[in-house]
Amino acid sequence: MSKYLFVGDMHVGSSYALMPPKFESTIASNLQKKIYGYWKQMVKDVGKVDVLVLMGDIIDGVGKNSNGREMWSTDVDKQIRCALELLKMIDFDKSVAVYGSEYHVEGNLNADQVLARELGCTYQGWELILKPQNSREKIHVSHNISVSSSAWQYRTTAIARELMFSLLNEREIGMYKCIVRGHAHYYVFVQYSSNMGWVNPCWQARTPYLVKKGLALVPKLGYTVLEVEDNDIWRHDVRTFSIPPPEVGVL
């Protein structure tokens, strides 16, 4: 059996995202400590994995739009060091990485690329085509997918469309049993008779940007695991955590 762990949208460097209780001279907030507790639970529950799949946006970048106000550090090198400390808590044989949003990863070399190199990823790029050793099927991994706060009732549409396009364009791009995306910070799963796909959860709570979007885009923290058995049975599992609720003002 091959076991894949999909982790992404960690946004290390953001004051609203995953961080150890203390990194170098910086102390985590109560929110970050709560998220870190979920991370430790993931490491414990998942155990050993064959392949760690990084879904992009592992760090948050320099925070250009907020002038760094929403960051505990705008130092990209420091963010990478912190992300590596977190990722090395996971027991994995191999790791692969897909690059995230250009806003967060910056230019060339982009930060996801540097992090992948430092982690020793065997395969990286803007899209990944993965084939389990014990299977004839393939997995397509990419970071970006369309997100809408106004058409919230069609949350499954974007990943379902990717599944259908993979079937329509099979001659040009090949056939995929599984399609995985990140970026949206929520989790949805769609399955047809021949293939399945999902949007991976994240490790960042509600930011001021999401608050401005109203209540339509509330993040779901967590990770997904894919197990492929020798008889080509594919088993998908997800574990999600709720973000801490906002503070209540008592008048």
Residue pairs with C-beta under 8 A, 6 or more apart in sequence:
1 134
1 227
1 228
1 229
1 230
2 50
2 51
2 132
2 133
2 134
2 135
2 227
2 228
3 48
3 49
3 50
3 51
3 225
3 226
3 227
4 49
4 50
4 51
4 52
4 53
4 130
4 132
4 139
4 225
4 226
4 227
4 228
5 46
5 49
5 51
5 52
5 53
5 90
5 92
5 223
5 224
5 225
6 53
6 55
6 141
6 180
6 200
6 223
6 224
6 225
6 226
7 52
7 53
7 54
7 55
7 87
7 90
7 200
7 203
7 223
8 54
8 55
8 56
8 57
8 58
8 100
8 143
8 182
8 200
8 202
9 55
9 56
9 57
9 100
9 182
9 183
9 185
9 200
9 201
9 202
9 203
9 204
10 17
10 18
10 57
10 58
10 59
10 83
10 86
10 202
10 203
10 204
11 17
11 18
11 57
11 58
11 59
11 60
11 104
11 202
11 203
11 204
12 18
12 19
12 58
12 59
12 60
12 79
12 82
12 83
12 86
13 59
13 60
13 61
13 63
13 71
13 72
13 73
13 74
13 75
13 76
13 78
13 79
13 82
14 60
14 63
14 70
14 71
14 72
14 204
14 207
15 29
15 32
15 70
15 71
15 72
16 31
16 70
16 204
16 205
16 206
16 207
17 32
17 35
17 60
17 203
17 204
17 205
18 32
18 35
18 36
18 39
18 86
18 203
18 204
19 26
19 28
19 32
19 35
19 36
19 72
19 82
20 28
20 36
20 82
20 85
20 86
21 27
21 28
21 33
21 36
22 28
23 81
23 82
23 85
24 78
24 81
26 72
26 73
28 36
31 205
31 244
34 244
35 203
35 205
35 221
38 203
38 221
38 222
38 241
39 86
39 89
39 203
40 89
41 241
42 222
42 223
42 239
43 89
43 90
43 91
45 239
46 90
46 223
46 225
47 91
48 91
48 92
48 93
49 90
49 91
49 92
49 93
49 225
50 92
50 93
50 94
51 92
51 93
51 94
51 95
51 96
51 130
52 87
52 90
52 92
52 94
52 95
52 96
53 95
53 96
53 97
53 98
53 128
53 130
53 141
53 180
54 87
54 95
54 96
54 97
54 98
54 112
54 115
54 116
54 119
54 121
55 98
55 100
55 141
55 143
55 180
55 181
55 182
55 200
56 97
56 98
56 99
56 100
56 101
56 105
56 112
56 143
56 182
56 183
57 100
57 101
57 104
57 105
57 112
57 143
57 182
57 183
58 83
58 87
58 97
58 100
58 111
58 112
58 115
59 76
59 79
59 80
59 83
59 104
59 105
59 111
59 112
59 115
60 71
60 79
60 104
60 204
61 74
61 76
61 79
61 103
61 104
61 105
61 106
61 111
62 68
62 71
62 74
62 76
62 106
63 69
63 70
63 71
63 74
64 103
65 103
65 209
66 208
68 74
70 207
70 208
73 79
73 82
76 106
76 111
79 111
80 111
80 114
80 115
80 118
83 115
84 115
84 118
84 119
87 95
87 119
88 119
94 122
95 116
95 119
95 120
95 121
95 122
96 116
96 121
96 122
96 123
96 124
96 128
96 130
96 141
97 112
97 113
97 115
97 116
97 119
97 121
97 123
97 124
97 128
98 112
98 124
98 125
98 126
98 127
98 128
98 141
98 142
98 143
98 182
99 105
99 110
99 112
99 113
99 124
99 125
99 126
99 143
100 112
100 143
100 182
100 183
101 143
101 144
101 183
102 110
104 111
105 111
105 112
105 113
112 124
113 124
116 124
117 124
123 130
126 142
126 143
127 140
127 141
127 142
128 139
128 140
128 141
128 142
129 138
129 139
129 140
129 141
129 174
130 138
130 139
130 141
131 137
131 138
131 139
132 139
132 228
134 228
134 229
134 230
134 232
135 177
135 228
135 232
135 234
136 232
137 175
137 176
137 177
137 178
137 228
137 232
137 234
138 174
138 175
138 176
138 177
138 178
139 176
139 177
139 178
139 179
139 180
139 226
140 166
140 176
140 178
140 179
140 180
141 179
141 180
141 181
142 180
142 181
143 181
143 182
143 183
144 181
144 182
144 183
145 158
145 159
145 162
145 181
145 182
145 183
145 184
145 199
146 158
147 158
147 183
147 184
147 217
148 154
149 213
149 214
149 216
149 217
150 216
151 157
152 216
152 217
155 186
155 188
156 188
156 190
158 181
158 184
158 199
159 179
159 181
159 188
159 190
159 197
159 198
159 199
160 190
160 197
162 179
162 181
162 197
163 179
163 190
163 192
163 195
163 196
163 197
166 173
166 175
166 176
166 179
166 195
167 175
167 194
167 195
176 195
177 194
177 195
177 196
177 234
178 195
178 196
178 197
178 226
178 234
178 236
179 195
179 196
179 197
180 197
180 198
180 200
180 224
181 197
181 198
181 199
181 200
182 199
182 200
182 202
183 199
184 199
185 201
185 202
185 204
185 210
185 217
185 219
185 220
186 199
186 201
186 202
186 217
186 218
186 219
186 220
187 198
187 199
187 200
187 201
187 220
187 222
187 224
187 238
187 240
188 198
188 199
189 196
189 197
189 198
189 236
189 238
190 196
190 197
190 198
191 197
196 234
196 236
198 224
198 236
198 238
200 223
200 224
201 219
201 220
201 221
201 222
201 223
201 224
201 238
201 240
202 219
202 220
202 221
202 222
203 221
204 219
204 221
205 219
205 221
205 243
205 244
206 218
206 219
206 243
206 246
210 217
210 218
210 219
218 243
219 243
220 240
220 241
220 242
220 243
221 240
221 241
221 242
221 243
222 238
222 239
222 240
222 241
223 238
223 239
224 236
224 237
224 238
224 239
225 236
225 237
225 238
225 239
226 234
226 235
226 236
226 237
227 234
227 235
227 237
228 234
228 235
229 235
